[in-house]
Amino acid sequence: MIIRPDYINAIAPYIDTPLVKILAGVRRSGKSTILAMLREELKSRGIKAENIIFRKYNEMEIDDGFSAKDMYDELKSAISGKGRCYLFLDELQEVDGWEKAVNSLMEGADVDIYVTGSNSKLMSSEISTYLTGRYILIPVYTLSFKEYLSFKSKPESGAAAMFDEYLQFGGFPIIGISNFNTDSAYQVVDGIYCAVITRDISKRHKIRNKELFDRVVRFIIENVGQTFSANSIVKFLKSEHRSISVETIYNYLKWLEQAFIIYPCRRYDLQGKSVLKTQEKYYLSDISFKYSKMGFDHKMISAMLENIVYLEMKRRGYEVYVGKFGTKEIDFVGVRRDEKVYIQICEKLPDESTRETDNLMDIKDHYHKYVVCRDPLAIGNDNGIAIVHIADFLLRENW
């Protein structure tokens, strides 16, 4: 088992606090492994193995009629007479009403509870009702570039060369620990994608026109990093002689977000200091989803560089926006508490042009500004704007 210390460090302050720890992220992002890591951490603190109860709630058990009451009764029996216990409950979104059972356990038993799930409904209104102020959310993402180097046992000194591999394979842990060729890797990722689309979306939401839904998803994947709206998707499909409502598109987008296939990135007006409600962008929870559906093409690289930086910003706790500054666009504005960071991304700095730095130059504040690129020769500083190779940027401790 390869350790992902950032997650243990994120969880550690909440061990033995009266909060449900919820780890949520796309399927196969490593949530179960993080629970296994946490089990070892607890054992190192002197917790007996028999007091650490692990349960995985798979689809077959749920289809056989396993209820929240069944879950509650079984766990009460498992912890009976053991003193303080630590409950690791994996993929709980499969159990309807789980939050009621967890709340009852929190109130009536000496337990510390850790939950994982692959659907953001784990953070829905039901939880707010039953667990108000009593849970902490820890998002789980696929491997960062730094983690990818660790999985491959590669030193950071060779980061630029390894970044090209990361760009081609993405960050699913199963890919990181294996030596697949690209075709095999994309087949594995396609299996993950199909499981999410079929199990977490189509089946859960009873989508009747699966072929139309698949076409909408493909449009979104094709247009990663591009601004579009539900109306623009409707118009595009109309040009293909397909009929769909705006409301249905909104539902599809919501369900894809809930299943962590996509993340929205809304636009922020830097002059008006307001979040705009139209023309957001979407990014994938892992770049390999695009390759698994469309193959790897060098024409995709610019958008995939954006996707990688977007995810890294999310990992570091930033709220991420597309910046609007008059008629100009800033690729990303990151906001974290009282700090900001501005980032422009390009594959290669254009010859005899300063357009990548010009947009940033117009923003007159003291926050850090970066141009992040894949060009190994384009590093330095331009009027206070740092020009950084993307591998180095991803490995920096602080921005």
N, C-alpha and C positions, 0 to 999 in steps of 0.2 A: 504493500500500500504506500503510495507516494503522498506525502503530507502537503496540505495546502494551509500553511500557518496563518494566512490572513484571516481565514474564516474562524479558526480556533481563537485568534486574538479578538475577533469581533464578538464571539459568543462568551468568552471567558468572564467579562465583567458581570454577566447576567446569571452565571451559575449559582444555584441556590437562592435566587431571588424569586419572589412570588409573581413571576411573569411567565406566560407561555412563550417559548422561543419558537418563532415560525420561520423556517427556511423555505423560500419559494423561488422556483426557477424552472426553466424548460426541462423536459424529460432528458435524462442522461447527462445532466450538467454536473453531476457529482454529489448530489444531496445525500444519498445513502452513504457514500464514502466519508463525507464530512461527519455524519453520525458515528461511523466506525472510528474515526479519528477522535471524536469527542469521548467515545467510550474508553479509549486508551488514556485520554487525559484524566478522566474521572478515576480510573483504576490507579493512575500514578499518584492521585491525591488520597489514596487509601480506601476508595469506595469498593466494596465487595462486588464481584462479578454478578452474583445472584441478585443483587439489588439494582442492577441495570437491566431493565426489561425492554427488549426490542420487538416491535411488531411491524410487519409490512402488510398493508391492506391492498391486496391485488384484486384485479377485476373479477377473477373467478369466484372468490369468496363473496364479493358483493352481489354478483349475479345469483348466487345461491341463497340470497335473502338475508345476508349478514347485516344487522341493523346497528344503529348507535347504541341501543339498549344492550344488544349482544356484546358490543365492544366494551361498554362500561362494566357489565357483569364479569366478563372474562378478565379485564384488567384488575378489578377489585379482588377477584380470586387470586390472581397472580401476585399481588402485593401483600396479601393477608399475612400478618404475623412477621413481616420482614423489617419493620421499622421504615426509615426514610428510603424511598425508592425513586429511581430516575427512569422516566418513561420516554422511550424513543418511538414515535408513531410515524411511520413512513407512508407517504402518499395518501394522506387522510381525506383528500377531496373526494375519494371514492365512497366515503361513508356519509350518507345524508344525515344531517343533524349532529355531526361529530362535535360541534362546538358546545352543544348542551352537555354531552357526556364529559368533555374536557373540563367544562366549568364546574360540573358536579364533583369531579375528581379533585379539582383545585380546592374546592370548599370543604370536602369531606374526607380527604386523605392526606397523608404526609408524603407528598410527591413533588418532584421537579420535572416539568414536562417540556419536551422538545418535539416539534411537529415539522414534517416536510410535506410539500405538495407541488404539483405541476400546473396549478391553475390559480390565477390571481383572485378567484372567488374566495380563496382562503382569507382574503382581506376584505370581504364584503360586509354588507350591513348587518348580516346575521352575527358576525363576530363582534361588531361594534355593540350589538345588543347584549350578547352574553358575556363578552370578555372586555368590556369597556375599561380602558386603562390598565389592563392586565396582560397585555401581550406586547412583544417586540418583534418587528419584522426584520429579517436579515436576508436581503436578496442574494441569490446564488446565480452566478454567471458561468459560462463556459470558460476555459482557461485563458487567463491573461497571457501576454507575450512572456512576461517574467516566469509565470508558472509553466508555460510551454518549454522554456529553456530548462527548467528544473526537471520536468518529466523526461526530457531528452538527455538529461545529464550533460548539458552543454554549458560552457562558461560564457559569461556575458561579454567577454572580450571578442567573441566571434558573432556578436549579435546581428550585425548587418546581413551576413550571409544566412543566418538562421531565420531572419525575418521573412525572407523570400519563401522559405518553406512554410512558415506559419501563415503567410498570406495565401498560400496555395491549399493548405490543408484545413485551416480553421482551428477552433479550440475545443472541440469535444474531447473530454478526457480519454475516452476509448481510442480515439485517434492518436492522442498524444503519447499513450503508453505502448502503441503498436508500431509496426514497421510496414504498414500497408503501402501499396502503390496508390496513385491518385484514383484510378478506377475503383479499386476495392474500397478505398476510404469514402468515396462519394456514394457507393452502394450502401455502406453502413449508415451514412448520414441520411440517405433517402429512406432507409428503414425507420429511422427515428422520426423523420418528417411524416411519413405515412401513418405511423402509430399515433402521432399527435393529431393529425388531420382527421383520422378515422375515429379514434377513441375519444379524444378530448373535445372534438368540435362536431364532426358530422353526426356521430351517434348521440352525443350528449344533447345536442340541439335539434336533433331529428331533421336534418337538412334533406329535403326531398330531391332537389335538382343538384346532385353531386357534381355533374359535369360543368354546370354554370358556376358553382362555387369554386371548383378547381381553376376555372378560367380567371375568375376574379383574383384568386391568390396568385396565379402566375403573373397577372398584370402588376400586382403589388411588388412581387419579387423582381420583375423586370425593371421596375422604376424605383428601386431603392436609392435614396438620396435625392430624388426629384420631388418637387412640390406637386401635389395633385389633391383633388377633392373628390368626394363621393359623386358629385355631379359630373366631373370629368371622366370618371370610370363608367358612369351610365352612358355618357355620350360615346365613349370609345366602344363599348359593347354594342351600342345601337348601330355603329358603323359596321359591325360584324353580324348585323341582323339578329341580335340577341336582346331580349327585353328583360329589364330588371329595375326595381324601384330604388330610389335613393335610401329609403328606410332600410331595405334589405342590405345594401352596401354598408350602411352604418353598423348593422348587426354583425355582418361578416368581419368588419374591422375590429369591433369590440371583442368578438370571440377569438380572433387571432391574437389580440393583445392579452386576453385572459389566459390563453394557452402558452404565452411567452414565445410565439413565433415572431412577432414584430413588436417594436417599441415606437411610440409616436415621438416626434420631435417638433414641438410647436415653434412658431415664429415669435420673436420678441422685438418690439419697436424700441430701439435704444434711445430715440429722441422723446417719444411719448411715454416711455417707461411703462409699457403695457404689453400683455400677452395677446397676440392676435388670434382670432378664432377660425381663420381660414387658411388654406394652402399649407398645411403642415407637411412635414416629411416623415417617412417611416424607415426604420432600420431593422435589420434582422438580429435575432438573438445569437446567431452565429453565421459568419459569412459563408460557411460551407453549405448552408441551405440553398443558396443561389447556385453554387456549383453542382449540387446534386440534381437540380432540376434543369440546368441549362448548360452544364459543362463549364470548364475554366477557359476564359477568353481574356486576353490582355486588354481588351476594350473595357472590361469591367473594373480594372484596377483602381481607377480614381474613386469610384463609388465605394469600393471595398476598403480603401484606406480611410475614407470618412467613417465607414461602419465600425472599423476597428477602433478609431479614436473615440467615437461616440460611446462605445461599450466601456472603454477604459475610463472615460469621464464618469460614467454611471457607477463603475466599480469604486471609484474614489469618492462617491457621495455627492457629486454635482447634480443639480438640476440643469438639464442641457436644453438649449434653445438654438434655433437658427436666428442670427441677428439681422435685423433690418435697420439700416442707417440711411435714411433718405431713399435714394434709388439704388444704393449699394447693399450688398449682402455679405455678412460675416458667416463663415461656415458654422462655427459654434461659439456660443456664449455660455460659459459655465458659471453657475451661481452656487456658492456653498457658504451658508451663513452670511458673514459680512465681507466675503471676498468674491472676486470675479476673475475669470481668465478668458481671453479672446484667442481663437485659433482659426487660422486659415490652413487649408490642406491642399496639396497638389502633388502629383507624381514627380514632376520635374519643374524647376523654376524656368519660366519662359525667358528666352534670350532677348536681351535689349528691351525688357519690359519690367516695370515695377508694379504691375497691377495687384500682385499678391500682397505686397506691403502697403500699397496706397490706401486700400480700404481700412486697414488697421490704423494707419497714420492719422486718419480723420477723427479717430476717437480720442478725445483729450481727457484722459484720466490716468491714474497712476497704476492701474492694474496690469499684470503681465500680459504680453501679446506675443504670439508665436506664429511663424509660418513653418508648418511641418511638412516635410517632403521625403521622397524616396531617393532623391539624388544624393549620392555619397559625397559629392564635391560641394554641395550647396549648404555650407554651414557658416555661421558667423552672426553678425549683428548689424542691423540697418536702422539707425536712428532710434535705438532702444527696443527694436523688434527682433527677437531671437529667431534665427533661422536654424532649424534643428532637423537632423535625420530622424525619421519616424521610429526606428529601433531605439535610438538614444532617448527620444522623448518618452516612449512607453516605459523605459526602465528608470527614468528619473524619479527619485523619491518625492521631490516637491516640484511643483510647477510655479 
